[in-house]
Amino acid sequence: MTAGSDPTVRLTVAQATVRFLRAQYVQRERVRTRFIAGCFGIFGHGNVAGLGQALLQDEIDDIDAGRTPQLPYILGRNEQAMVHSAVAYARMRDRLQTWAVTASVGPGATNMVTGAALATINRLPVLLLPADTFATRVSAPVLQELERPDSGDVTVNDAFRPVSRFFDRVARPEQLPAALLGAMRVLTDPVETGAVTIAMPQDVQTEAFDWPTTLFEPRTWRVGRPAPDADVVADAARLIAAAASPLVVAGGGVIYSGAQDALAAFSSHTGIPVGHTQAGVGALAHDHPGWVGGIGATGTTAANALAADADVVIGIGTRYSDFTTASRTAFARPDVRFVSLNVARLDAVKQSSLAVVADARAGIEALHTALTGHRVDPVYADRIATLRSRWNALVDNAIHPQHRGVTVGDGRSAMTQSQVIGVVNQAIDPRDVVVCAAGSMPGDLHKLWRPRDAKGYHVEYGYSCMGYEIAGGVGVALACPDRDVVVLVGDGSYLMMATEIVTAVQEGLPLIIVVVQNHGFASIGALSESVGSQRFGTRYRRRSDSGRLDGPVLPVDLAANAASLGAHVVHAADTDALAAALRVAKTAEGPTVIHVETDPLIGSPDSRSWWDVPVAQTSSLSSTQAARVAYDAAKRAQRTYLRPTDTDA
């Protein structure tokens, strides 16, 4: 691949990949950052001689030159978990930096597919470098090769195609530059970003080639702030100014854009209240008068009451998931209109919105200017304040330490999950980070958490992936070493992926992991009950003589398991003990696991909202029959939001 007299350097494909990644930078405004912070990996026969050798050589070269390794390597324990850590890191860095992740061919590679789906669904960048089977096929079939009678070129890595935003396979060295440049194009694009997969056959990784040295020169990828169309902003401003009860729905795009201050100023100036999605928690601080909390199926009564009466909904940086819209029942007015400000047109046109396609900060500032002098009616402002006050009183009651829960197995008293959240929220510093992902905890957090910092709340709810929590905490801790990181994880998620406690020990990360033991799947248990399925299959029990899983509680000791993985472990039996344990854990050098028991039958305050989970249309169970009646009644409130988008309609 020589071009005229350009100088070349002879490297393997893997060595060239590592050298290229070292030289990639991202710049937004005046801040320039190395884009690939390092590489997570687990080595097997498919990548140990290729990418493994290249990373080793790169590390030694840096150390020999007196430099800290510029592309550090972290050994993970589970391939899916490594992707979660990289994604969490990217989220904390506002998508301006991420990690590469490599695994061997076969189960190592396919273990990363779930992580790839999570990254793409959440629009977060991660570079996956799975090994692949031999490009030459000279030894076929090789260990862990997928043989198909209808195709000779399909490997297990083709499973990445539907869950990646960009996929390529480097079957020849000449293909590498185009693959790497294509990967960087997608990774650094706020609209297109997600999982990027470059499958690398194990023989090609080790093949040497003469590369033009220009391939390895520093390259800066600029992330701009697309400005909105002036005419569209004027239309949106007229629509908002004419509204009697407008409402902002703030999503993750506000935070990725760094638009929190702009949103706070916009809300202060106009008096328009702000509800937030899961990804948007922190877009507005709890003590701002415009904050009304989470919206939708796991939202606050304040935000949902305002949503039901809103005549104009202003979505900013949200993709309007079913939880946000309460399965399209949240915005109940027949004449409701939508304005959607989003950098991605895919999201901006949802709900038949007037689409303002732009960077969130640039768009908010443009709307603010266009609405100079406008403010909501005082009667509406009073209603916002009243609803905020009522909700805060409900939360205060739910998290109050007076309630000690019910007695559990050995006579100890269990806290409620709401109390656990309240203690954590109050005990940690404003800039500390809470991490969660799946089960009943994210819904309760969305209702109860009082955000004080834009990066203090890290809940993965686009994919709601059990097992993300501890792995995500590793990524958050790497991204923000100046913040304490508190992971809230239920027993179900813990059992799926506790392995990265070992990685936290290895890297000296002072994670604080609060393991909430309620002996089953609390979230799905409650959902099962609501659809008439009587919590079937959701409790951790021995099999009884009847043949059902309804016997005694399983004798699983999660605290002992955590200790065996190298964590310091503390048991907290009540709110005072939990608060004390958190204070001590904040001074620890390595990971601390705090084990608490909660009562799964005492829930958080009702959001007065709905989520569409179909119920069996016919059943011999009276519980299911009753649930179907309730489902049919709720279903009638669903909307299509197909009204015209023109402002004169």
ABEGO torsion letter per residue (X at the ends): XBBEABBBBBBBAAAAAAAAAAABBBBBEABBBBABAEBBBBBBAAAAABAAAAAAAAAAAAAAAGBBBABBBBBBABAAAAAAAAAAAAAAAGGABBBBBBBBBEAAAAAAAAAAAAAAAAGBBBBBBBBBBBAAGAAOBBBGBBBBAABAABBAAAAAAAABABBBBBABAAAAAAAAAAAAAAAABAAABEBBBBBBBAAAAABBBBBBAAAABBBBBBBBBBBBBAAAAAAAAAAAAABABBBBBBBAAAAAAGAAAAAAAAAAAAGBBBBBBAAABGABBAABAABAEBBEAABBAAAAAAAAABABBBBBGBAGBAAAAGGGAABABAABBBBBBBABAAAAABGGBBBBBBBAAAAAAAAAAAABGBBBBAAAAAAAAAAAAAAAAAAAAAABAABAEBBBAAGBBBBBAAAAAAAAAAABBAABBBBBABEAAAAAAAAABBBABAAABBBBAAAGBBGAAAAAAAAAAAABAABBBBBBBBAAAAAABAAAAAAAAAAGBBBBBBBBBAGEBAAAAAAAAAAGAGGBGABBBBBBAAGBBABBBBBBBAAAAAAAAGBBBBBBABAAAAAAAAAAAAABABBBBBBBBBBAABBBBBAGBBBBBBBBABBABAAAAAAAAAAAAAAAABBAGABBABAAX
